[in-house]
Amino acid sequence: MRLQTSAETLALRQAVEHGDLDWESRLLAVHHTLAATPTTGDDGTISGRWLTAHARFHSVLGEGGPNAQNPGV
């Protein structure tokens, strides 16, 4: 788990360093959506809308890094 955390921290750092204003604007917008979306539904299970918003946030986050054209890198 520490290796995954280190990799995610590095990816975030690189995204912030390499992302442009357009990327930053998209990231803020998807973060706003994620923050405003309830995590769970009325039945207590994880919300499908939250899962979608969460996945979109991480997708846009990755678009700011130097490997955005090579997502498998």
N, C-alpha and C positions, 0 to 999 in steps of 0.2 A: 504494500500500500504506500510506503514511503517513496518508492520509485515512481509510482503513478502521480503522487502529489508533487514530486519534484518536476516531473515532465509537464504537468498542468501549469505549475508556477512559471516554468520557463516559457511555455507557449503563451501564457497571458502577458508576460513581460515583453516578449517579441511582438505580440500583436499590438500592444500599446506603443512600442517604439516604431513600428512599421505602418500602422494603420493611418489612413488619411482622414480628413474631416468628414467625407461622405461615410466612411466606415464607422467613425465615432458616432455620427448621427443615427445610423441604422442600429448600432449597438444600444444607444440610449433608448431608442424607440422600443426595441424588443425587450429590453430590461424593464421598461415601464409596463409593458403588457404582462411580462412574467410576474412582476411584483403585484400587479392588480388582479391576478387570476388566482382564485382559491385553490389551495393544494389538494384538498379533498372534496368529494361530493357529499351530498346529504346523507349517503349511506356509509360514510367514513372511509371509502376506498379512494385511492389516488385518482384525481380528476384527469380525464383524457385531455381536456383543454389545457390543464397545467403541464402535462407531459409534452404536448405539442409545443407550448410556449417555451418550455425548458429546452427542448431539442433545438428549436429555432434560435434561442439565445446562444447556445454553444456553437451552432453552425455559423452564425454571424461573428461570434468571437474569433473563431478560427480563420475567418476571411481576412483578418487584419494582419496575420503573421506572414513571415517571409516565405512560407511554404504553402500559401493559399492556393497556388496553382497545382500543387502536388499534395492533396490532402492526406495521402497515405504516408507521407514522410514525417 
